[in-house]
Amino acid sequence: MAGARAAAAAASAGSSASSGNQPPQEPGLGELLEEFSRTQYRAKDGSGTGGSKVERIEKRCLELFGRDYCFSVIPNTNGDICGHYPRHIVFLEYESSEKEKDTFESTVQVSKLQDLIHRSKMARCRGRFVCPVILFKGKHICRSATLAGWGELYGRSGYNYFFSGGADDAWADVEDVTEEDCALRSGDTHLFDKVRGYDIKLLRYLSVKYICDLMVENKKVKFGMNVTSSEKVDKAQRYADFTLLSIPYPGCEFFKEYKDRDYMAEGLIFNWKQDYVDAPLSIPDFLTHSLNIDWSQYQCWDLVQQTQNYLKLLLSLVNSDDDSGLLVHCISGWDRTPLFISLLRLSLWADGLIHTSLKPTEILYLTVAYDWFLFGHMLVDRLSKGEEIFFFCFNFLKHITSEEFSALKTQRRKSLPARDGGFTLEDICMLRRKDRGSTTSLGSDFSLVMESSPGATGSFTYEAVELVPAGAPTQAAWLAALSDRETRLQEVRSAFLAAYSSTVGLRAVAPSPSGAIGGLLEQFARGVGLRGISSNAL
């Protein structure tokens, strides 16, 4: 581990040292998307065809992480731990600035973490164990697949075949079975106690308290057989000490409808009455009071509202006063999970709270490469089926630019002294906000400084600034941060749309029999908000 850390530090130092010379050409987002749309990443194929491109992508991710964090690398050479996790799994230990190092320093021993990972990998679907991917205020935000069921524990190859519906790559997911794995499988009575016990030890070692389950099922069923489980239906209640949140979210299949509606998520509502949907939304009451969301209406929300409200919930968890980490997972952990991990990373970055030195194009590259590509999202398969959850993630950034999604809002309110009798700039801005939710209460989270609708601008004015009594510099700095947030997210979205439309986007739609490319371009532009851009620009 020390060698890996030193190598990462040396790579970062080397990059800085060579700044005076002409730096080597860095892999760009276009090259990344070309590779991503060509093949699914597999750790064991890193040195094969296209291996040099993958190595460049991996190296670039390490360099970007090293800008702001001291980290160790957990080796996953040839997919020894998990076939669809990065070959270089990054464990962020602390922020590299001296100030943050003194505030939050890792208490995790990487050698022990690695041992727990090896022991716990059998507990989760496809061996996709609990993996920390974001470090915020000393807390680990983790991702994984859901819990494995009997079907996988007693025959992963058969399980993969059933789970994938007989896809050609199902057998490629089979991993080598170690002697330890065989020993675990032989003890029928205590199998789940042992395997899930290791999983729980890993969660506790990472100080994870909150587990957010995005599955719409309690257990995944294929051909009448339970092929996965979840913490919320563990019969022995092994996960009772954790705070479990069931926040069902549509799977990748639903995003075919998103594409078919010209990439319009507004008004697109999931059908909750389907037979396989049996996991209701369940969130402890004490976590919902401050959000002012009517959770009982979740089945009436369209895709925009549902994604917004779930993101608000996740942000409130990671921004709480305690030191508890968060786990987000769906079934396999490579569609819905990266969607919310990526939105969390970008939202916190836009607030200037993580990855503080990265530019918009750099944070975009990092989250596409690490959160999606290197963690095994099957973009090729999803594009062939029109299931564009990957595209939705970055196009959705236009819906989270406002103050209600800012972690700075909570931190600011905690630090402010008691107000005097006068109105503050925030109050005035809230009163000027058009009706959406409760506008009669100044404390409502629906009363925002800026519009959250696409293309809207801030609603504050210089006249409003002049009305502010004491504390104007603090208020102005806060408003400037919120304005920066909107600008930064818009830059990320614009960069993504430009790269996507020139590489992946146009391939995802079958060409017109008449060869009329203009109509295809117009459909894409209409869906992503580029209507005013000429086809040549695309």
SEVEXVEX-934062 format. One record per residue (C-alpha): residue in three letters; residue number from 1; x, y, z. Coordinates in steps of 0.02 Angstrom, whole numbers, plus 32768, in hexadecimal, padded with zeros to 4 digits. Example, Ala and Ser with C-alpha at 12.3 -4.5 7.8 and 13.67 -1.06 7.14 Angstrom:
REM residues 2
SELO  type  seq  east  north    up
SELO   ALA    1  8267   7F1F  8186
SELO   SER    2  82AC   7FCB  8165
***
This chain:
REM residues 538
SELO  type  seq  east  north    up
SELO   MET    1  8000   8000  8000
SELO   ALA    2  808C   8079  802C
SELO   GLY    3  80DB   8058  7F83
SELO   ALA    4  8038   807A  7F2A
SELO   ARG    5  8021   811B  7F8B
SELO   ALA    6  80D3   8151  7F65
SELO   ALA    7  80BB   812B  7EAD
SELO   ALA    8  801C   8194  7EA8
SELO   ALA    9  8076   8222  7EFF
SELO   ALA   10  8108   8214  7E88
SELO   ALA   11  8092   8219  7DF3
SELO   SER   12  8040   82B6  7E36
SELO   ALA   13  80E9   8306  7E5D
SELO   GLY   14  812A   82D8  7DB3
SELO   SER   15  8096   832D  7D63
SELO   SER   16  80B8   83CC  7DC4
SELO   ALA   17  8173   83C7  7DA3
SELO   SER   18  815A   83BC  7CEA
SELO   SER   19  80E5   8450  7CE4
SELO   GLY   20  8171   84BA  7C9E
SELO   ASN   21  8185   8446  7C0A
SELO   GLN   22  8106   8412  7B89
SELO   PRO   23  809B   8390  7BE5
SELO   PRO   24  806C   82EE  7B8F
SELO   GLN   25  7FC2   82ED  7B3D
SELO   GLU   26  7F42   82BD  7BC1
SELO   PRO   27  7EB3   8249  7B93
SELO   GLY   28  7E19   82B2  7B72
SELO   LEU   29  7D61   8293  7B90
SELO   GLY   30  7D46   826B  7AD8
SELO   GLU   31  7DC6   81DF  7ADD
SELO   LEU   32  7D7A   81A0  7B7F
SELO   LEU   33  7CCA   819B  7B36
SELO   GLU   34  7D0A   8146  7A99
SELO   GLU   35  7D55   80BA  7B01
SELO   PHE   36  7CBE   80B5  7B76
SELO   SER   37  7C45   80A2  7AE5
SELO   ARG   38  7CB1   801C  7A94
SELO   THR   39  7CC0   7F9E  7B21
SELO   GLN   40  7C95   7F7C  7BD5
SELO   TYR   41  7D26   7F8E  7C4D
SELO   ARG   42  7D69   7EEE  7C9A
SELO   ALA   43  7DFD   7EF3  7D0E
SELO   LYS   44  7E48   7E54  7CC7
SELO   ASP   45  7E48   7E9E  7C16
SELO   GLY   46  7EAE   7F37  7C44
SELO   SER   47  7F4A   7EF9  7BED
SELO   GLY   48  7EF3   7EB3  7B54
SELO   THR   49  7EAC   7F07  7ABB
SELO   GLY   50  7E92   7FBE  7AE3
SELO   GLY   51  7EF5   7FA7  7B82
SELO   SER   52  7F62   803E  7B62
SELO   LYS   53  7EC9   80AD  7B58
SELO   VAL   54  7E84   8065  7BF9
SELO   GLU   55  7F2B   807C  7C4F
SELO   ARG   56  7F2A   8133  7C1A
SELO   ILE   57  7E7C   8146  7C62
SELO   GLU   58  7EAE   80F2  7D06
SELO   LYS   59  7F4B   815C  7D15
SELO   ARG   60  7EE9   81FA  7CF4
SELO   CYS   61  7E6E   81CF  7D80
SELO   LEU   62  7EFB   81B4  7DFC
SELO   GLU   63  7F47   825A  7DCB
SELO   LEU   64  7EA2   82B6  7DE3
SELO   PHE   65  7E83   8266  7E8D
SELO   GLY   66  7F34   8294  7EBF
SELO   ARG   67  7F14   834D  7EA2
SELO   ASP   68  7EB1   835D  7F42
SELO   TYR   69  7EC4   82BC  7FA6
SELO   CYS   70  7F43   824A  7FF4
SELO   PHE   71  7F0C   819C  7FC6
SELO   SER   72  7F3F   80E7  7FC2
SELO   VAL   73  7F1E   806C  7F36
SELO   ILE   74  7ECF   7FC3  7F55
SELO   PRO   75  7F0D   7F54  7EC7
SELO   ASN   76  7E8C   7EF6  7E62
SELO   THR   77  7F03   7EB5  7DDE
SELO   ASN   78  7EAB   7E45  7D60
SELO   GLY   79  7E0A   7E5B  7DC3
SELO   ASP   80  7E49   7DEF  7E52
SELO   ILE   81  7DCF   7E42  7ECC
SELO   CYS   82  7D44   7E73  7E53
SELO   GLY   83  7D43   7E62  7D98
SELO   HIS   84  7CE2   7F03  7D7A
SELO   TYR   85  7D38   7F76  7DF7
SELO   PRO   86  7DCF   7FE2  7DCB
SELO   ARG   87  7E78   7F8C  7DC6
SELO   HIS   88  7EB5   8019  7E36
SELO   ILE   89  7E30   8034  7EBC
SELO   VAL   90  7E4C   80DF  7F0B
SELO   PHE   91  7E38   80F0  7FC6
SELO   LEU   92  7E35   81A9  7FF3
SELO   GLU   93  7E85   81C3  809D
SELO   TYR   94  7E80   827F  80B7
SELO   GLU   95  7E85   8322  8058
SELO   SER   96  7F35   8353  802B
SELO   SER   97  7F2B   8406  806A
SELO   GLU   98  7F78   841D  8116
SELO   LYS   99  7ED9   846C  8159
SELO   GLU  100  7E6A   83DA  812A
SELO   LYS  101  7EEE   835C  815F
SELO   ASP  102  7EE8   83A1  8210
SELO   THR  103  7E29   839E  820F
SELO   PHE  104  7E04   82F4  81C4
SELO   GLU  105  7E88   826C  81C2
SELO   SER  106  7E68   81B7  8198
SELO   THR  107  7E5E   813A  8226
SELO   VAL  108  7E53   80A7  81AD
SELO   GLN  109  7EE6   8031  8196
SELO   VAL  110  7EEB   8007  80DE
SELO   SER  111  7F31   7F59  80FA
SELO   LYS  112  7E9F   7F2E  816C
SELO   LEU  113  7E25   7F7C  80F1
SELO   GLN  114  7E6C   7F10  8067
SELO   ASP  115  7E59   7E74  80D1
SELO   LEU  116  7DA3   7E9E  80F9
SELO   ILE  117  7D80   7EBB  8041
SELO   HIS  118  7DC4   7E10  8012
SELO   ARG  119  7D5D   7DBD  8099
SELO   SER  120  7CBC   7E1B  8076
SELO   LYS  121  7CB5   7E17  7FB8
SELO   MET  122  7C4A   7D79  7FB5
SELO   ALA  123  7BC1   7DD3  8015
SELO   ARG  124  7B89   7E40  7F84
SELO   CYS  125  7B47   7E24  7ED6
SELO   ARG  126  7BD0   7E02  7E54
SELO   GLY  127  7C52   7E1A  7EDD
SELO   ARG  128  7C37   7ED7  7ED4
SELO   PHE  129  7C68   7EFC  7F87
SELO   VAL  130  7C51   7F9C  7FEC
SELO   CYS  131  7CCF   8015  7FA2
SELO   PRO  132  7CF2   80C7  7FDF
SELO   VAL  133  7CF6   8141  7F4D
SELO   ILE  134  7CD9   81F2  7F93
SELO   LEU  135  7D25   8242  802E
SELO   PHE  136  7CC3   82D4  8077
SELO   LYS  137  7CE2   8320  8123
SELO   GLY  138  7D40   8282  8154
SELO   LYS  139  7CAB   8214  8125
SELO   HIS  140  7CB2   818A  80A4
SELO   ILE  141  7C2A   8185  8020
SELO   CYS  142  7C29   80D2  7FE0
SELO   ARG  143  7BDC   806D  7F54
SELO   SER  144  7BB9   7FB4  7F3B
SELO   ALA  145  7B3E   7F36  7EF6
SELO   THR  146  7AB2   7EF0  7F5F
SELO   LEU  147  7AC5   7E56  7FCC
SELO   ALA  148  7ADF   7DB0  7F74
SELO   GLY  149  7A5E   7D29  7F89
SELO   TRP  150  7A69   7C6B  7F8F
SELO   GLY  151  7A67   7C63  7ED2
SELO   GLU  152  7B0C   7CBE  7EC3
SELO   LEU  153  7B63   7C75  7F59
SELO   TYR  154  7B48   7BC4  7F19
SELO   GLY  155  7B6B   7BDF  7E63
SELO   ARG  156  7BA5   7C87  7E23
SELO   SER  157  7BB1   7C4F  7D70
SELO   GLY  158  7AFD   7C14  7D69
SELO   TYR  159  7AC7   7CAE  7DC8
SELO   ASN  160  7B1A   7D22  7D4C
SELO   TYR  161  7AC5   7CCB  7CBC
SELO   PHE  162  7A18   7CDC  7D0A
SELO   PHE  163  7A36   7D8D  7D47
SELO   SER  164  7A6D   7DCF  7C9F
SELO   GLY  165  79E0   7D7A  7C44
SELO   GLY  166  7A58   7D0B  7BE3
SELO   ALA  167  7AC3   7D98  7B9E
SELO   ASP  168  7B61   7D67  7B42
SELO   ASP  169  7BD1   7DB2  7BC6
SELO   ALA  170  7B7E   7D5A  7C58
SELO   TRP  171  7C04   7CD5  7C63
SELO   ALA  172  7C8D   7D56  7C5F
SELO   ASP  173  7C5C   7D8A  7D0F
SELO   VAL  174  7C90   7CE3  7D5B
SELO   GLU  175  7D1F   7CFD  7DD4
SELO   ASP  176  7D9F   7C84  7E17
SELO   VAL  177  7D63   7C2B  7EB3
SELO   THR  178  7DE3   7C2D  7F40
SELO   GLU  179  7DF8   7BA9  7FC7
SELO   GLU  180  7DAF   7C24  8044
SELO   ASP  181  7D14   7C39  7FD7
SELO   CYS  182  7CFC   7B7D  7FCF
SELO   ALA  183  7D0D   7B70  808A
SELO   LEU  184  7C88   7BF4  80A1
SELO   ARG  185  7C12   7B9F  8028
SELO   SER  186  7C24   7AF7  807E
SELO   GLY  187  7BDC   7B35  8121
SELO   ASP  188  7B24   7B40  80F3
SELO   THR  189  7AE3   7B6D  819F
SELO   HIS  190  7B5A   7BFC  81C3
SELO   LEU  191  7B7A   7C38  8111
SELO   PHE  192  7B1B   7CDB  811B
SELO   ASP  193  7B5A   7CFF  81CB
SELO   LYS  194  7C0D   7CF2  8190
SELO   VAL  195  7C00   7D4A  80E9
SELO   ARG  196  7B8D   7DD5  811E
SELO   GLY  197  7BEB   7DE3  81C1
SELO   TYR  198  7C86   7E15  815F
SELO   ASP  199  7C1E   7E90  80FB
SELO   ILE  200  7BE0   7EE0  819D
SELO   LYS  201  7C91   7EEA  81E1
SELO   LEU  202  7CC6   7F46  8143
SELO   LEU  203  7C35   7FC0  8152
SELO   ARG  204  7C5F   7FE3  8207
SELO   TYR  205  7D18   7FF6  81E2
SELO   LEU  206  7CEB   807E  8165
SELO   SER  207  7C75   80CD  81E6
SELO   VAL  208  7BE0   80B6  8173
SELO   LYS  209  7B3A   80D0  81CC
SELO   TYR  210  7AC0   80F8  8140
SELO   ILE  211  7A96   8077  80BA
SELO   CYS  212  7A2D   80B8  8029
SELO   ASP  213  79DF   802E  7FC0
SELO   LEU  214  79A0   8065  7F13
SELO   MET  215  7951   7FBD  7EE6
SELO   VAL  216  7898   7FBB  7EBA
SELO   GLU  217  7895   7F05  7EF3
SELO   ASN  218  78B4   7EB7  7F9C
SELO   LYS  219  790F   7E2B  7F43
SELO   LYS  220  793D   7E1B  7E8C
SELO   VAL  221  78DF   7D88  7E3F
SELO   LYS  222  790B   7D32  7D9C
SELO   PHE  223  78A6   7CA0  7D5B
SELO   GLY  224  7854   7C8B  7E05
SELO   MET  225  78F9   7C84  7E65
SELO   ASN  226  793B   7D06  7EDF
SELO   VAL  227  79E4   7D33  7E98
SELO   THR  228  7A0B   7DC5  7F0B
SELO   SER  229  79D3   7E04  7FB4
SELO   SER  230  79E2   7EAA  8010
SELO   GLU  231  7A04   7EEB  80BF
SELO   LYS  232  794F   7F1B  80D9
SELO   VAL  233  7912   7E66  80CC
SELO   ASP  234  79A1   7E0E  8126
SELO   LYS  235  7940   7D91  818F
SELO   ALA  236  79BF   7D8F  821B
SELO   GLN  237  79BD   7E4E  8221
SELO   ARG  238  7A7B   7E53  821C
SELO   TYR  239  7A74   7F06  81DD
SELO   ALA  240  7A00   7F45  8265
SELO   ASP  241  7A87   7FB5  82AE
SELO   PHE  242  7A92   8019  820D
SELO   THR  243  7A17   809D  81D4
SELO   LEU  244  79C3   804E  813D
SELO   LEU  245  796F   80B9  80BA
SELO   SER  246  7908   8068  8031
SELO   ILE  247  78FD   80E9  7FA6
SELO   PRO  248  78C0   8089  7F0D
SELO   TYR  249  78F8   80D3  7E69
SELO   PRO  250  78D4   8093  7DB9
SELO   GLY  251  7955   8021  7D69
SELO   CYS  252  79B1   8040  7CC7
SELO   GLU  253  7923   7FF6  7C5F
SELO   PHE  254  78B8   808C  7C8B
SELO   PHE  255  7931   8101  7C36
SELO   LYS  256  78FE   80B9  7B8E
SELO   GLU  257  785F   811D  7BA7
SELO   TYR  258  78C8   81B7  7BCE
SELO   LYS  259  7922   81A8  7B27
SELO   ASP  260  7880   8181  7ACA
SELO   ARG  261  7837   8223  7B0E
SELO   ASP  262  78C1   8288  7ABC
SELO   TYR  263  7927   828B  7B5D
SELO   MET  264  789D   82E5  7BBD
SELO   ALA  265  7895   82AB  7C73
SELO   GLU  266  780D   8326  7CA6
SELO   GLY  267  7767   82CC  7CB3
SELO   LEU  268  77B6   821F  7CA5
SELO   ILE  269  7771   81B8  7D36
SELO   PHE  270  77A1   8105  7D5F
SELO   ASN  271  7718   8081  7D66
SELO   TRP  272  771B   804B  7E1C
SELO   LYS  273  7690   7FCB  7E05
SELO   GLN  274  76FB   7F4E  7DA6
SELO   ASP  275  76FC   7EA0  7DF4
SELO   TYR  276  77B6   7E9C  7E1E
SELO   VAL  277  77B3   7F42  7E7C
SELO   ASP  278  779F   7F15  7F34
SELO   ALA  279  7817   7F87  7F92
SELO   PRO  280  77BD   8020  7FDA
SELO   LEU  281  7816   80C0  8004
SELO   SER  282  784F   80BA  80B9
SELO   ILE  283  78B1   8146  810E
SELO   PRO  284  78BF   8160  81CA
SELO   ASP  285  7858   81F8  81FC
SELO   PHE  286  78E8   824F  8253
SELO   LEU  287  7943   825E  81AC
SELO   THR  288  78B5   82B2  814E
SELO   HIS  289  787C   8343  81BC
SELO   SER  290  78F5   83C5  8179
SELO   LEU  291  78D7   83A0  80C1
SELO   ASN  292  7821   83D9  80B2
SELO   ILE  293  77F9   834F  8036
SELO   ASP  294  7756   82EF  8035
SELO   TRP  295  779F   8241  8024
SELO   SER  296  76F4   81F0  801E
SELO   GLN  297  76E2   8234  7F6D
SELO   TYR  298  777E   81E0  7F29
SELO   GLN  299  771C   8174  7EAE
SELO   CYS  300  76D5   8212  7E60
SELO   TRP  301  777D   8265  7E40
SELO   ASP  302  77C3   826E  7D92
SELO   LEU  303  7877   823D  7D71
SELO   VAL  304  78B7   82ED  7D92
SELO   GLN  305  7860   8300  7E39
SELO   GLN  306  788F   8253  7E73
SELO   THR  307  7947   8269  7E49
SELO   GLN  308  794A   8316  7E98
SELO   ASN  309  78F9   82DD  7F39
SELO   TYR  310  7968   8243  7F4B
SELO   LEU  311  7A02   82AE  7F2E
SELO   LYS  312  79C8   8329  7FB4
SELO   LEU  313  79B7   8298  802C
SELO   LEU  314  7A65   8254  8007
SELO   LEU  315  7AB2   8301  8018
SELO   SER  316  7A5C   831A  80C0
SELO   LEU  317  7AA5   8275  80FE
SELO   VAL  318  7B59   829B  80CC
SELO   ASN  319  7B4B   834D  810C
SELO   SER  320  7B08   831D  81B8
SELO   ASP  321  7B66   8345  8258
SELO   ASP  322  7B99   8293  827F
SELO   ASP  323  7C31   8237  823C
SELO   SER  324  7BCF   81AD  81E7
SELO   GLY  325  7BF0   8173  8137
SELO   LEU  326  7B74   8143  80B0
SELO   LEU  327  7B5C   80AC  803F
SELO   VAL  328  7AF7   80BA  7F9E
SELO   HIS  329  7ACA   801F  7F3A
SELO   CYS  330  7A4C   7FD9  7EBF
SELO   ILE  331  7A53   7F25  7E7F
SELO   SER  332  7AF7   7F13  7E21
SELO   GLY  333  7B34   7FC0  7E4F
SELO   TRP  334  7B60   7FF9  7D9F
SELO   ASP  335  7AC6   805C  7D63
SELO   ARG  336  7A61   80B6  7DE8
SELO   THR  337  7AF2   80B4  7E64
SELO   PRO  338  7B6D   8116  7DF6
SELO   LEU  339  7ADF   818E  7DCA
SELO   PHE  340  7AD0   81C8  7E7E
SELO   ILE  341  7B89   81B7  7EA8
SELO   SER  342  7BB1   8225  7E13
SELO   LEU  343  7B2C   82A6  7E41
SELO   LEU  344  7B6D   82AA  7EF4
SELO   ARG  345  7C20   82C3  7EBA
SELO   LEU  346  7BF2   834D  7E40
SELO   SER  347  7B7D   83A6  7EB9
SELO   LEU  348  7BFD   83AB  7F46
SELO   TRP  349  7C85   83DF  7ECA
SELO   ALA  350  7C17   846C  7E88
SELO   ASP  351  7C09   84AD  7F3C
SELO   GLY  352  7CC7   84AF  7F48
SELO   LEU  353  7CC7   8429  7FCF
SELO   ILE  354  7D23   8399  7F7A
SELO   HIS  355  7DA1   838B  7EEB
SELO   THR  356  7DBC   8445  7F03
SELO   SER  357  7E4A   8458  7E85
SELO   LEU  358  7DF3   8402  7DF3
SELO   LYS  359  7DAC   8463  7D61
SELO   PRO  360  7D01   8437  7D18
SELO   THR  361  7D4C   83CE  7C8C
SELO   GLU  362  7DBA   8373  7D0A
SELO   ILE  363  7D32   8345  7D86
SELO   LEU  364  7CC7   830E  7CF2
SELO   TYR  365  7D52   829D  7CB4
SELO   LEU  366  7D6D   8255  7D61
SELO   THR  367  7CB8   8229  7D83
SELO   VAL  368  7C99   81E1  7CD5
SELO   ALA  369  7D39   817A  7CDB
SELO   TYR  370  7D39   8141  7D90
SELO   ASP  371  7C83   813F  7DC7
SELO   TRP  372  7C3F   80F8  7D24
SELO   PHE  373  7CC1   80AA  7CB1
SELO   LEU  374  7D3B   805A  7D2B
SELO   PHE  375  7CAF   801B  7D9C
SELO   GLY  376  7C66   7FB7  7D0D
SELO   HIS  377  7BCF   8016  7CC9
SELO   MET  378  7B9B   7FB9  7C2B
SELO   LEU  379  7B88   804F  7BB9
SELO   VAL  380  7B93   7FE7  7B1A
SELO   ASP  381  7B02   7F79  7B50
SELO   ARG  382  7A9B   800A  7B93
SELO   LEU  383  7AB0   806D  7AF2
SELO   SER  384  7A7D   7FD8  7A88
SELO   LYS  385  79DB   7FD0  7AEC
SELO   GLY  386  79C0   808B  7AF4
SELO   GLU  387  79D0   808B  7BB2
SELO   GLU  388  7A29   8131  7BC4
SELO   ILE  389  7A3C   8142  7C7F
SELO   PHE  390  7AF0   817A  7C65
SELO   PHE  391  7ABC   820B  7BF8
SELO   PHE  392  7A2E   8238  7C6F
SELO   CYS  393  7AA9   824E  7CFE
SELO   PHE  394  7B08   82DD  7CAE
SELO   ASN  395  7A77   832C  7C53
SELO   PHE  396  7A1F   8330  7CFD
SELO   LEU  397  7A9E   83AB  7D43
SELO   LYS  398  7A30   8439  7D05
SELO   HIS  399  79B3   8408  7D8B
SELO   ILE  400  7A27   8415  7E22
SELO   THR  401  7A7A   84BF  7E0C
SELO   SER  402  7A14   8519  7E91
SELO   GLU  403  7A2F   853A  7F4A
SELO   GLU  404  79BF   84AD  7F85
SELO   PHE  405  7A44   842E  7F4E
SELO   SER  406  7AD6   848A  7F9A
SELO   ALA  407  7B2F   8441  8030
SELO   LEU  408  7B6A   84F2  8054
SELO   LYS  409  7AB9   8520  8083
SELO   THR  410  7AB8   84AE  811A
SELO   GLN  411  7B67   84DE  8150
SELO   ARG  412  7B3D   8597  8141
SELO   ARG  413  7AA0   8588  81AA
SELO   LYS  414  7AFD   852C  8233
SELO   SER  415  7B83   85B2  823D
SELO   LEU  416  7B16   864E  8238
SELO   PRO  417  7AF6   86AE  82DA
SELO   ALA  418  7A45   86D1  8310
SELO   ARG  419  79F6   874D  8298
SELO   ASP  420  79B5   87F7  82CA
SELO   GLY  421  7907   8833  829F
SELO   GLY  422  7930   8864  81EB
SELO   PHE  423  7921   8801  814C
SELO   THR  424  79BD   87B0  8106
SELO   LEU  425  79E9   87A2  804F
SELO   GLU  426  79B7   86EB  8054
SELO   ASP  427  7909   871A  8092
SELO   ILE  428  78F2   879C  8009
SELO   CYS  429  792E   8724  7F83
SELO   MET  430  78B6   86A2  7FC4
SELO   LEU  431  7824   871A  7FBD
SELO   ARG  432  784F   8745  7F0A
SELO   ARG  433  7850   868D  7EDA
SELO   LYS  434  77BA   8658  7E73
SELO   ASP  435  773D   85E1  7EC3
SELO   ARG  436  777B   852F  7ED8
SELO   GLY  437  7749   84D3  7F75
SELO   SER  438  7736   853A  8012
SELO   THR  439  7760   85EF  7FEB
SELO   THR  440  7707   8632  8084
SELO   SER  441  778B   85E8  80F8
SELO   LEU  442  7836   8638  80F1
SELO   GLY  443  787F   8598  8136
SELO   SER  444  783F   852E  80A7
SELO   ASP  445  78C4   84D4  8043
SELO   PHE  446  7858   84F3  7FA9
SELO   SER  447  7879   85AD  7FB7
SELO   LEU  448  7918   85BD  7F55
SELO   VAL  449  7994   8641  7F26
SELO   MET  450  799D   8607  7E72
SELO   GLU  451  7929   85AE  7DFB
SELO   SER  452  7949   84F4  7DE9
SELO   SER  453  78F6   84EA  7D3F
SELO   PRO  454  7967   84D9  7CA6
SELO   GLY  455  79B6   857A  7C6B
SELO   ALA  456  7976   85E5  7CF9
SELO   THR  457  79E1   866A  7D49
SELO   GLY  458  79F0   86A8  7DFB
SELO   SER  459  795F   870D  7E3C
SELO   PHE  460  79C3   8784  7EAB
SELO   THR  461  79E6   8838  7E77
SELO   TYR  462  7A58   88C6  7EAA
SELO   GLU  463  79BF   891C  7EF4
SELO   ALA  464  79A9   8887  7F67
SELO   VAL  465  7A5F   888E  7F9B
SELO   GLU  466  7A4C   8942  7FD0
SELO   LEU  467  79C0   8911  8048
SELO   VAL  468  7A2F   889D  80AC
SELO   PRO  469  7A5C   88D9  815C
SELO   ALA  470  7AF4   889A  81BB
SELO   GLY  471  7B57   8806  8179
SELO   ALA  472  7B50   8835  80C2
SELO   PRO  473  7C03   87FA  809A
SELO   THR  474  7BDB   874C  80DC
SELO   GLN  475  7B37   8748  807D
SELO   ALA  476  7B8B   8785  7FDE
SELO   ALA  477  7C12   86FF  7FEA
SELO   TRP  478  7B8D   867A  8002
SELO   LEU  479  7B2C   86B8  7F6B
SELO   ALA  480  7BCA   86BB  7F04
SELO   ALA  481  7BEA   8605  7F33
SELO   LEU  482  7B3A   85D6  7EFB
SELO   SER  483  7B51   8634  7E58
SELO   ASP  484  7BF5   85D6  7E3E
SELO   ARG  485  7B99   8533  7E5D
SELO   GLU  486  7B20   8554  7DCF
SELO   THR  487  7BA9   858A  7D59
SELO   ARG  488  7C17   84F5  7D81
SELO   LEU  489  7B8D   8475  7D69
SELO   GLN  490  7B59   84C7  7CC6
SELO   GLU  491  7C0C   84BD  7C89
SELO   VAL  492  7C15   8404  7CB4
SELO   ARG  493  7B71   83E1  7C5B
SELO   SER  494  7BA4   8444  7BC1
SELO   ALA  495  7C4B   83EA  7BB6
SELO   PHE  496  7BF4   8342  7BC5
SELO   LEU  497  7B71   8369  7B41
SELO   ALA  498  7BF5   83A4  7AC6
SELO   ALA  499  7C5F   8308  7ADD
SELO   TYR  500  7BCB   8291  7AE1
SELO   SER  501  7B79   82D6  7A44
SELO   SER  502  7C1C   82C6  79E2
SELO   THR  503  7C41   8214  7A1B
SELO   VAL  504  7BB8   81AC  7A6A
SELO   GLY  505  7B18   820F  7A52
SELO   LEU  506  7AFC   81FE  7999
SELO   ARG  507  7B27   8145  7998
SELO   ALA  508  7A9D   8120  7A15
SELO   VAL  509  7A14   8142  7995
SELO   ALA  510  79FF   80D8  78FB
SELO   PRO  511  7A1D   813D  785B
SELO   SER  512  7986   8171  77F7
SELO   PRO  513  7961   8100  7760
SELO   SER  514  795D   819C  76F6
SELO   GLY  515  7A05   81D4  7737
SELO   ALA  516  79B8   8274  777A
SELO   ILE  517  7A34   8298  7805
SELO   GLY  518  79E7   8342  7826
SELO   GLY  519  794D   82F9  787B
SELO   LEU  520  79B8   828A  78EA
SELO   LEU  521  7A22   831E  791F
SELO   GLU  522  7988   8385  7943
SELO   GLN  523  793F   82FB  79B0
SELO   PHE  524  79DF   82F0  7A15
SELO   ALA  525  79F1   83AD  7A23
SELO   ARG  526  793C   83C1  7A58
SELO   GLY  527  7950   8342  7AE1
SELO   VAL  528  79F0   8385  7B2E
SELO   GLY  529  79CD   843E  7B22
SELO   LEU  530  7A40   8465  7A8F
SELO   ARG  531  79B3   849A  7A1D
SELO   GLY  532  7A08   853C  79F0
SELO   ILE  533  7AAA   84E8  79B8
SELO   SER  534  7ABF   84C1  7901
SELO   SER  535  7AD9   8410  78C5
SELO   ASN  536  7B8A   843E  7892
SELO   ALA  537  7BB1   846D  7946
SELO   LEU  538  7B76   83C3  7980
***
